[in-house]
Amino acid sequence: METTRDNVPALRQEAGSLAMKNRGPSSGEFLTFRLGAEEYGIDILKVQEIRSYEPPTRIANAPDFIKGVVNLRGVIVPIVDLRLKLGCPSAEYNSFTVVIVLNVRNRVVGAVVDSVSDVLELNRDAIRPAPELNSTSVDTSFITGIGTVNDRMLILMDIEGLMSSSDMGLMDSLTV
């Protein structure tokens, strides 16, 4: 396919999909956010919007990391606290706490993070493979790579894989 100004977004999406199938790091644009002292990056194409945090309506018997649901313009959106899901120390909700509204497998899901930093474009040279840890207590399956920008290190995540994992219970893993 010839690269033109009109088809660049489609090419980026196609390249991102191929990289995720191969589980290797890929270049592209990433929304960066903080969870505690760590900085993470997710594919910008999965982000629908960023909203200030508002306490969701709690769902009975839901896991601790599922904070509840909110009504977003008529759509009931489950809210996941990524700090709790990823085992980070709990932090207080403050004016910097935001919800990243994601479109994952054609389903809208909210992810609570400490703050959003910026959008960065990383080329393949700035991304290293995810470390392989031989520990059963550390799940690195959702880490696609480590990005470096100047003196910053970003943990690049497969947010679609994380949100559609079976322990989340948010969606059928066969949904496309």
C-alpha positions in Angstrom: 0.0 0.0 0.0 1.3 3.4 -0.9 1.7 5.8 2.0 -0.3 8.9 1.6 -1.4 11.5 4.2 -5.0 10.1 4.1 -4.0 6.5 5.0 -1.4 7.1 7.7 -3.9 6.4 10.6 -5.0 3.1 8.9 -1.3 2.1 8.4 -0.5 2.9 12.0 -3.5 0.8 13.2 -2.5 -2.1 10.9 1.1 -2.0 12.1 0.0 -1.9 15.8 -2.3 -4.9 15.2 0.4 -6.9 13.6 2.9 -6.1 16.4 0.4 -7.1 19.0 -0.2 -10.4 17.3 3.6 -11.0 17.3 3.8 -9.7 20.9 6.7 -7.6 20.0 7.3 -3.9 20.6 6.2 -1.6 17.9 6.7 2.1 17.1 3.7 4.4 17.4 2.0 7.0 19.6 1.5 6.2 23.2 -0.6 7.9 25.9 1.6 8.0 29.0 0.3 7.9 32.6 1.5 7.4 36.1 0.7 4.7 38.6 2.6 5.6 41.8 6.2 6.3 40.8 6.1 4.3 37.6 5.2 5.7 34.1 3.2 3.5 31.7 2.3 3.9 28.0 -0.7 2.5 26.1 -1.5 2.7 22.4 -3.2 6.0 21.7 -5.6 4.4 19.3 -7.3 2.6 22.2 -8.1 5.8 24.0 -11.5 7.3 23.5 -11.2 10.2 26.0 -9.8 11.3 29.4 -12.2 12.3 32.2 -11.8 13.6 35.7 -12.4 10.9 38.3 -15.9 10.7 39.8 -16.9 8.0 42.3 -18.6 5.2 40.4 -21.6 3.2 41.5 -20.3 0.1 43.3 -21.3 -3.3 42.0 -21.9 -6.0 44.6 -19.4 -8.8 44.8 -17.1 -7.3 42.2 -13.4 -7.7 42.7 -11.7 -4.8 44.5 -10.0 -3.5 41.3 -13.4 -3.0 39.7 -14.5 0.2 41.4 -18.0 0.2 39.8 -19.8 1.7 36.9 -20.5 5.2 35.6 -23.1 6.4 33.1 -21.2 8.0 30.2 -23.7 9.7 27.9 -26.1 6.7 28.2 -23.4 4.0 28.1 -22.8 2.1 31.3 -19.0 1.9 31.7 -17.2 -0.4 34.1 -14.3 1.4 35.9 -11.1 -0.5 36.7 -8.5 0.9 39.1 -5.2 0.0 37.4 -3.3 0.6 40.7 -5.2 -2.2 42.4 -5.3 -4.5 39.3 -1.5 -4.2 38.9 -0.7 -4.6 42.6 0.5 -1.0 43.1 0.3 0.5 46.6 -3.1 2.3 46.9 -3.0 6.0 46.4 -5.5 8.7 47.3 -7.9 10.0 44.7 -7.1 13.7 44.2 -7.5 16.4 41.5 -4.9 14.7 39.3 -6.7 11.3 39.3 -8.3 10.6 36.0 -10.2 8.0 34.1 -8.9 7.0 30.7 -11.9 5.9 28.7 -10.8 3.1 26.4 -12.4 1.3 23.5 -11.4 -2.3 23.9 -12.8 -4.9 21.5 -15.7 -2.6 20.7 -16.5 -2.2 24.4 -16.1 1.0 26.5 -14.1 0.5 29.7 -12.6 3.1 32.1 -9.2 2.9 33.7 -8.4 4.9 36.8 -4.8 6.2 36.9 -2.9 8.7 39.1 -2.4 11.2 36.3 -1.9 11.5 32.6 1.5 12.8 31.4 1.5 13.3 27.6 1.4 11.6 24.2 4.7 10.4 22.9 5.7 9.1 19.6 8.3 6.3 20.0 10.2 4.7 17.1 11.3 1.1 17.1 14.8 2.1 18.3 13.4 3.7 21.5 11.6 0.5 22.5 13.2 -2.6 24.1 11.6 -6.0 24.6 9.8 -6.7 27.8 12.0 -8.4 30.4 11.4 -12.1 30.9 11.0 -12.9 34.5 10.9 -16.5 35.7 8.6 -15.9 38.6 5.1 -17.2 39.0 4.2 -14.3 41.2 4.9 -11.6 38.5 2.6 -11.5 35.5 4.5 -9.7 32.7 2.2 -11.0 29.9 0.7 -7.5 29.4 4.0 -5.7 29.1 4.9 -5.4 25.4 8.1 -3.5 25.9 10.1 -0.8 27.7 10.2 2.6 26.0 13.0 5.1 26.7 12.8 8.9 26.1 15.7 10.9 27.4 16.0 9.8 31.0 12.4 8.4 31.2 11.5 4.8 31.1 8.0 3.8 30.1 6.4 0.4 30.7 4.4 -0.2 27.5 1.2 -2.2 28.1 -1.1 -4.3 26.0 -4.2 -2.6 27.5 -6.5 -4.5 25.3 -5.1 -7.8 26.5 -5.2 -6.7 30.1 -8.8 -5.5 30.0 -10.0 -8.6 28.2 -8.2 -11.1 30.4 -10.4 -13.7 32.0 -9.7 -12.6 35.6 -11.2 -9.2 34.7 -14.5 -10.7 33.7 -15.4 -7.6 31.7 -15.9 -9.2 28.3 -16.0 -12.5 26.5 -12.5 -13.3 25.4 -13.8 -14.4 22.0 -15.4 -11.0 21.3 -13.8 -9.2 18.4 
